[in-house]
Every structure is written in structure tokens, then in C-alpha cells.
């Protein structure tokens, strides 16, 4: 039973950074998922895949895993690129390429 500790990336659907300040501890799957031949549902007998614990810092997540004798790995967060552009930049006079429809 190995757990993964990571900082979730921001969603691609929105420009906000909500839910990216917490660290998450979730367990790796122990058994593969199976497909029910009659209905086609995907199922698994591994209930730990449903557990997601949220912590305010990486140190708290590591301390929890150590305290409960859970093997873990820490996936460090990738550096986010901050791109600052506004709508009015599309109409600047010093643009590299002319703006057209």
C-alpha cells in the first residue's frame, strides 16, 4: 500500500488557482479495475482508491503518512508559468504582428 502525496495542478477550464493550495494524499491502486460483462460497468474491490486526504502543507501529509506507517512518495509540484496579458494588449501599436480579423 503506497500513497502518493502531491499538490494538484490548476484546472484547465478556469484561470483561477482554487484548490491548488492544499496537498493531497491518495493511495495507488492495489488491484486492476474490471469490467462487468453484462452491464459494462467498471468496478474494483479496492476501496482505498476512493480515499483522498487533503492537508494544508506537504509536511503535514508526510507526518500523517509516517505516523500511520503508510509508505509514500512525494511528487513535487511543477513550477507554474505566470503569463500576464490583457485584452487591450491585442490592440497595441507596438505589436509584433498586425492585428486583423
C-alpha positions, -999 to +999 in steps of 0.1 A: +000+000+000+018+030-013+004+065-011+011+095-034+015+129-019+011+158-044+000+193-049-028+193-075-025+214-106-050+241-115-078+231-137-075+239-174-111+251-176-106+282-155-079+308-150-082+307-112-060+288-088-086+275-064-080+241-048-042+243-056-031+254-022-037+220-005-016+189-006-034+156-013-026+121-001-042+093-022-034+056-024-022+038-055-045+011-069-037-024-054-058-043-080-068-036-115-103-025-123-126-050-140-154-045-165-187-062-158-196-083-189-234-077-186-237-040-180-202-028-189-197-010-156-161-006-144-157-019-108-129-026-083-127-043-050-101-018-038-118+007-016-086+027-008-087+042-043-117+063-031-098+079-002-083+114-008-070+132+022-063+169+020-036+187+040-026+224+042+012+216+038+034+189+025+050+184+059+016+176+074+009+150+048+043+134+053+038+134+091+004+118+087+018+090+065+048+084+088+026+084+119+002+058+104+030+036+089+020+043+053+046+041+026+045+072+005+062+091-024+061+128-028+055+142-063+070+177-062+049+204-078+060+217-112+067+254-114+038+273-128+044+298-156+027+331-149+016+348-181+002+383-177-016+395-207-047+417-210-073+420-237-061+455-245-026+441-255-043+428-287-047+464-299-013+479-290+006+499-316+039+481-310+026+446-316+050+423-335+023+413-359-006+434-371-040+428-357-066+418-383-099+399-384 
